[in-house]
Amino acid sequence: MSKSALIVVDIQNDYFPGGKWTLVGADAAAAKAAQVLAAFRAAGDLVVHIRHEATDKDAPFFVAGSEGAQIHPSVINRDGEPVIVKHHINSFRDTALQEVLKQHGIDTLVIVGSMSHMCTHGITRAAVDFGYATTVIHDACATLDLEFNGVQVPAAQVHAAFMAALAFGYAPVVSAEEFLAAR
Protein backbone atom coordinates (compact mmCIF):
# COMPACT_ATOMS: atom_id res chain seq x y z
CA MET A 1 0.00 0.00 0.00
CA SER A 2 1.41 3.39 -0.93
CA LYS A 3 2.08 6.00 1.69
CA SER A 4 1.95 9.62 0.61
CA ALA A 5 3.28 12.95 1.80
CA LEU A 6 2.52 16.51 0.82
CA ILE A 7 5.58 18.64 0.11
CA VAL A 8 4.92 22.39 0.50
CA VAL A 9 7.77 24.09 -1.36
CA ASP A 10 8.88 27.64 -0.56
CA ILE A 11 5.51 29.26 0.09
CA GLN A 12 7.26 32.09 1.91
CA ASN A 13 6.45 35.71 2.67
CA ASP A 14 8.86 37.27 0.16
CA TYR A 15 6.79 35.81 -2.70
CA PHE A 16 3.63 37.67 -1.69
CA PRO A 17 2.57 41.30 -2.25
CA GLY A 18 4.83 43.49 -0.13
CA GLY A 19 7.63 40.91 -0.23
CA LYS A 20 10.97 41.25 -1.99
CA TRP A 21 10.20 38.91 -4.93
CA THR A 22 6.45 38.99 -5.60
CA LEU A 23 5.07 36.20 -7.77
CA VAL A 24 2.12 36.48 -10.09
CA GLY A 25 -0.86 34.73 -8.49
CA ALA A 26 0.89 33.94 -5.19
CA ASP A 27 -2.29 34.41 -3.13
CA ALA A 28 -4.45 32.24 -5.41
CA ALA A 29 -1.82 29.47 -5.51
CA ALA A 30 -1.40 29.57 -1.72
CA ALA A 31 -5.17 29.27 -1.27
CA LYS A 32 -5.19 26.10 -3.41
CA ALA A 33 -2.15 24.78 -1.53
CA ALA A 34 -4.00 25.41 1.75
CA GLN A 35 -6.94 23.30 0.50
CA VAL A 36 -4.64 20.39 -0.31
CA LEU A 37 -2.81 20.88 2.99
CA ALA A 38 -6.11 20.68 4.90
CA ALA A 39 -6.95 17.39 3.19
CA PHE A 40 -3.58 15.87 4.06
CA ARG A 41 -3.90 16.99 7.66
CA ALA A 42 -7.45 15.62 7.91
CA ALA A 43 -6.23 12.25 6.61
CA GLY A 44 -3.31 12.21 9.04
CA ASP A 45 -0.79 12.04 6.19
CA LEU A 46 2.71 13.47 6.44
CA VAL A 47 3.19 17.12 5.50
CA VAL A 48 6.72 18.40 4.92
CA HIS A 49 7.42 22.12 4.55
CA ILE A 50 10.41 23.33 2.56
CA ARG A 51 11.83 26.74 3.42
CA HIS A 52 14.53 28.30 1.27
CA GLU A 53 17.11 30.50 2.94
CA ALA A 54 19.78 32.47 1.14
CA THR A 55 23.28 32.02 2.49
CA ASP A 56 24.29 35.55 1.47
CA LYS A 57 22.94 38.37 3.65
CA ASP A 58 22.84 40.58 0.52
CA ALA A 59 20.61 38.13 -1.37
CA PRO A 60 17.63 39.69 -3.17
CA PHE A 61 15.13 37.62 -1.12
CA PHE A 62 14.80 34.84 1.49
CA VAL A 63 17.56 36.31 3.65
CA ALA A 64 18.12 34.02 6.64
CA GLY A 65 16.34 35.29 9.74
CA SER A 66 14.18 37.77 7.82
CA GLU A 67 10.39 37.93 7.91
CA GLY A 68 10.43 37.37 4.14
CA ALA A 69 12.10 33.99 4.56
CA GLN A 70 9.38 32.72 6.91
CA ILE A 71 6.64 30.36 5.79
CA HIS A 72 3.52 32.25 4.70
CA PRO A 73 0.66 32.16 7.26
CA SER A 74 -1.71 30.51 4.76
CA VAL A 75 0.30 27.26 4.94
CA ILE A 76 2.22 27.67 8.20
CA ASN A 77 3.56 24.45 9.63
CA ARG A 78 1.97 22.87 12.68
CA ASP A 79 3.82 21.19 15.53
CA GLY A 80 5.13 17.86 14.34
CA GLU A 81 5.27 18.83 10.67
CA PRO A 82 8.90 18.78 9.55
CA VAL A 83 10.40 21.97 8.12
CA ILE A 84 13.38 21.37 5.85
CA VAL A 85 15.62 24.40 5.34
CA LYS A 86 17.43 24.38 2.02
CA HIS A 87 19.97 26.56 0.24
CA HIS A 88 19.63 25.16 -3.29
CA ILE A 89 16.90 24.84 -5.91
CA ASN A 90 16.61 21.07 -5.44
CA SER A 91 15.00 20.41 -2.04
CA PHE A 92 16.82 17.07 -1.76
CA ARG A 93 20.29 18.59 -2.15
CA ASP A 94 22.20 18.82 1.13
CA THR A 95 19.03 18.41 3.24
CA ALA A 96 17.40 15.73 5.36
CA LEU A 97 14.35 15.51 3.08
CA GLN A 98 15.00 12.01 1.81
CA GLU A 99 15.79 10.78 5.35
CA VAL A 100 12.47 12.17 6.62
CA LEU A 101 10.57 10.50 3.80
CA LYS A 102 12.32 7.18 4.41
CA GLN A 103 11.65 7.35 8.16
CA HIS A 104 7.93 7.65 7.41
CA GLY A 105 7.90 4.97 4.68
CA ILE A 106 6.81 7.46 2.02
CA ASP A 107 6.75 6.35 -1.61
CA THR A 108 4.30 8.88 -3.08
CA LEU A 109 4.69 12.67 -3.12
CA VAL A 110 2.27 15.47 -3.87
CA ILE A 111 3.96 18.79 -4.58
CA VAL A 112 2.68 22.35 -4.23
CA GLY A 113 4.67 25.56 -4.09
CA SER A 114 6.90 28.09 -5.71
CA MET A 115 8.44 28.96 -8.08
CA SER A 116 6.96 26.79 -10.82
CA HIS A 117 10.01 27.08 -13.04
CA MET A 118 12.63 26.66 -10.31
CA CYS A 119 12.15 24.88 -6.99
CA THR A 120 8.82 23.20 -7.78
CA HIS A 121 10.23 21.94 -11.05
CA GLY A 122 13.52 20.93 -9.41
CA ILE A 123 12.00 18.89 -6.59
CA THR A 124 9.58 17.16 -8.94
CA ARG A 125 12.30 15.98 -11.29
CA ALA A 126 14.54 14.89 -8.40
CA ALA A 127 11.67 13.07 -6.66
CA VAL A 128 10.88 11.07 -9.78
CA ASP A 129 14.58 10.33 -10.30
CA PHE A 130 14.69 9.00 -6.71
CA GLY A 131 11.76 6.69 -7.50
CA TYR A 132 8.87 8.48 -5.82
CA ALA A 133 5.47 8.41 -7.50
CA THR A 134 4.91 12.14 -7.79
CA THR A 135 1.97 14.44 -8.57
CA VAL A 136 2.09 18.21 -8.98
CA ILE A 137 -0.90 20.40 -8.17
CA HIS A 138 -0.53 23.03 -10.89
CA ASP A 139 -2.89 25.66 -9.53
CA ALA A 140 -1.16 25.48 -6.14
CA CYS A 141 2.08 26.70 -7.73
CA ALA A 142 3.11 30.22 -8.77
CA THR A 143 5.88 31.94 -10.69
CA LEU A 144 6.75 35.30 -12.22
CA ASP A 145 7.32 37.00 -15.54
CA LEU A 146 10.70 36.16 -17.07
CA GLU A 147 12.88 37.52 -19.84
CA PHE A 148 15.19 35.55 -22.11
CA ASN A 149 17.28 36.95 -24.92
CA GLY A 150 15.10 40.04 -25.20
CA VAL A 151 11.84 38.06 -25.15
CA GLN A 152 9.40 38.86 -22.35
CA VAL A 153 7.64 35.72 -21.11
CA PRO A 154 4.50 36.32 -19.01
CA ALA A 155 4.17 34.26 -15.82
CA ALA A 156 1.19 32.33 -17.19
CA GLN A 157 3.30 31.11 -20.10
CA VAL A 158 6.29 30.33 -17.87
CA HIS A 159 4.02 28.31 -15.59
CA ALA A 160 2.31 26.52 -18.48
CA ALA A 161 5.60 25.61 -20.15
CA PHE A 162 7.09 24.13 -17.00
CA MET A 163 3.92 22.28 -16.02
CA ALA A 164 3.69 20.92 -19.58
CA ALA A 165 7.29 19.71 -19.38
CA LEU A 166 6.63 17.93 -16.08
CA ALA A 167 3.38 16.41 -17.39
CA PHE A 168 5.13 15.28 -20.59
CA GLY A 169 7.55 12.93 -18.90
CA TYR A 170 7.80 13.26 -15.14
CA ALA A 171 4.57 13.37 -13.22
CA PRO A 172 0.82 13.81 -13.39
CA VAL A 173 -0.01 17.52 -13.20
CA VAL A 174 -3.55 18.16 -11.96
CA SER A 175 -5.64 20.90 -10.41
CA ALA A 176 -6.36 21.00 -6.69
CA GLU A 177 -10.02 20.28 -7.46
CA GLU A 178 -9.17 17.19 -9.54
CA PHE A 179 -6.76 15.92 -6.91
CA LEU A 180 -9.14 16.42 -4.00
CA ALA A 181 -12.06 14.83 -5.86
CA ALA A 182 -9.99 11.71 -6.50
CA ARG A 183 -8.53 11.51 -2.98
C-alpha positions as CSV (number, residue, x, y, z in Angstrom):
1,M,0.0,0.0,0.0
2,S,1.4,3.4,-0.9
3,K,2.1,6.0,1.7
4,S,2.0,9.6,0.6
5,A,3.3,13.0,1.8
6,L,2.5,16.5,0.8
7,I,5.6,18.6,0.1
8,V,4.9,22.4,0.5
9,V,7.8,24.1,-1.4
10,D,8.9,27.6,-0.6
11,I,5.5,29.3,0.1
12,Q,7.3,32.1,1.9
13,N,6.5,35.7,2.7
14,D,8.9,37.3,0.2
15,Y,6.8,35.8,-2.7
16,F,3.6,37.7,-1.7
17,P,2.6,41.3,-2.2
18,G,4.8,43.5,-0.1
19,G,7.6,40.9,-0.2
20,K,11.0,41.2,-2.0
21,W,10.2,38.9,-4.9
22,T,6.5,39.0,-5.6
23,L,5.1,36.2,-7.8
24,V,2.1,36.5,-10.1
25,G,-0.9,34.7,-8.5
26,A,0.9,33.9,-5.2
27,D,-2.3,34.4,-3.1
28,A,-4.4,32.2,-5.4
29,A,-1.8,29.5,-5.5
30,A,-1.4,29.6,-1.7
31,A,-5.2,29.3,-1.3
32,K,-5.2,26.1,-3.4
33,A,-2.1,24.8,-1.5
34,A,-4.0,25.4,1.7
35,Q,-6.9,23.3,0.5
36,V,-4.6,20.4,-0.3
37,L,-2.8,20.9,3.0
38,A,-6.1,20.7,4.9
39,A,-7.0,17.4,3.2
40,F,-3.6,15.9,4.1
41,R,-3.9,17.0,7.7
42,A,-7.4,15.6,7.9
43,A,-6.2,12.3,6.6
44,G,-3.3,12.2,9.0
45,D,-0.8,12.0,6.2
46,L,2.7,13.5,6.4
47,V,3.2,17.1,5.5
48,V,6.7,18.4,4.9
49,H,7.4,22.1,4.5
50,I,10.4,23.3,2.6
51,R,11.8,26.7,3.4
52,H,14.5,28.3,1.3
53,E,17.1,30.5,2.9
54,A,19.8,32.5,1.1
55,T,23.3,32.0,2.5
56,D,24.3,35.5,1.5
57,K,22.9,38.4,3.6
58,D,22.8,40.6,0.5
59,A,20.6,38.1,-1.4
60,P,17.6,39.7,-3.2
61,F,15.1,37.6,-1.1
62,F,14.8,34.8,1.5
63,V,17.6,36.3,3.7
64,A,18.1,34.0,6.6
65,G,16.3,35.3,9.7
66,S,14.2,37.8,7.8
67,E,10.4,37.9,7.9
68,G,10.4,37.4,4.1
69,A,12.1,34.0,4.6
70,Q,9.4,32.7,6.9
71,I,6.6,30.4,5.8
72,H,3.5,32.3,4.7
73,P,0.7,32.2,7.3
74,S,-1.7,30.5,4.8
75,V,0.3,27.3,4.9
76,I,2.2,27.7,8.2
77,N,3.6,24.4,9.6
78,R,2.0,22.9,12.7
79,D,3.8,21.2,15.5
80,G,5.1,17.9,14.3
81,E,5.3,18.8,10.7
82,P,8.9,18.8,9.6
83,V,10.4,22.0,8.1
84,I,13.4,21.4,5.8
85,V,15.6,24.4,5.3
86,K,17.4,24.4,2.0
87,H,20.0,26.6,0.2
88,H,19.6,25.2,-3.3
89,I,16.9,24.8,-5.9
90,N,16.6,21.1,-5.4
91,S,15.0,20.4,-2.0
92,F,16.8,17.1,-1.8
93,R,20.3,18.6,-2.2
94,D,22.2,18.8,1.1
95,T,19.0,18.4,3.2
96,A,17.4,15.7,5.4
97,L,14.3,15.5,3.1
98,Q,15.0,12.0,1.8
99,E,15.8,10.8,5.4
100,V,12.5,12.2,6.6
101,L,10.6,10.5,3.8
102,K,12.3,7.2,4.4
103,Q,11.6,7.4,8.2
104,H,7.9,7.6,7.4
105,G,7.9,5.0,4.7
106,I,6.8,7.5,2.0
107,D,6.7,6.4,-1.6
108,T,4.3,8.9,-3.1
109,L,4.7,12.7,-3.1
110,V,2.3,15.5,-3.9
111,I,4.0,18.8,-4.6
112,V,2.7,22.4,-4.2
113,G,4.7,25.6,-4.1
114,S,6.9,28.1,-5.7
115,M,8.4,29.0,-8.1
116,S,7.0,26.8,-10.8
117,H,10.0,27.1,-13.0
118,M,12.6,26.7,-10.3
119,C,12.2,24.9,-7.0
120,T,8.8,23.2,-7.8
121,H,10.2,21.9,-11.1
122,G,13.5,20.9,-9.4
123,I,12.0,18.9,-6.6
124,T,9.6,17.2,-8.9
125,R,12.3,16.0,-11.3
126,A,14.5,14.9,-8.4
127,A,11.7,13.1,-6.7
128,V,10.9,11.1,-9.8
129,D,14.6,10.3,-10.3
130,F,14.7,9.0,-6.7
131,G,11.8,6.7,-7.5
132,Y,8.9,8.5,-5.8
133,A,5.5,8.4,-7.5
134,T,4.9,12.1,-7.8
135,T,2.0,14.4,-8.6
136,V,2.1,18.2,-9.0
137,I,-0.9,20.4,-8.2
138,H,-0.5,23.0,-10.9
139,D,-2.9,25.7,-9.5
140,A,-1.2,25.5,-6.1
141,C,2.1,26.7,-7.7
142,A,3.1,30.2,-8.8
143,T,5.9,31.9,-10.7
144,L,6.8,35.3,-12.2
145,D,7.3,37.0,-15.5
146,L,10.7,36.2,-17.1
147,E,12.9,37.5,-19.8
148,F,15.2,35.6,-22.1
149,N,17.3,37.0,-24.9
150,G,15.1,40.0,-25.2
151,V,11.8,38.1,-25.1
152,Q,9.4,38.9,-22.4
153,V,7.6,35.7,-21.1
154,P,4.5,36.3,-19.0
155,A,4.2,34.3,-15.8
156,A,1.2,32.3,-17.2
157,Q,3.3,31.1,-20.1
158,V,6.3,30.3,-17.9
159,H,4.0,28.3,-15.6
160,A,2.3,26.5,-18.5
161,A,5.6,25.6,-20.1
162,F,7.1,24.1,-17.0
163,M,3.9,22.3,-16.0
164,A,3.7,20.9,-19.6
165,A,7.3,19.7,-19.4
166,L,6.6,17.9,-16.1
167,A,3.4,16.4,-17.4
168,F,5.1,15.3,-20.6
169,G,7.5,12.9,-18.9
170,Y,7.8,13.3,-15.1
171,A,4.6,13.4,-13.2
172,P,0.8,13.8,-13.4
173,V,0.0,17.5,-13.2
174,V,-3.5,18.2,-12.0
175,S,-5.6,20.9,-10.4
176,A,-6.4,21.0,-6.7
177,E,-10.0,20.3,-7.5
178,E,-9.2,17.2,-9.5
179,F,-6.8,15.9,-6.9
180,L,-9.1,16.4,-4.0
181,A,-12.1,14.8,-5.9
182,A,-10.0,11.7,-6.5
183,R,-8.5,11.5,-3.0
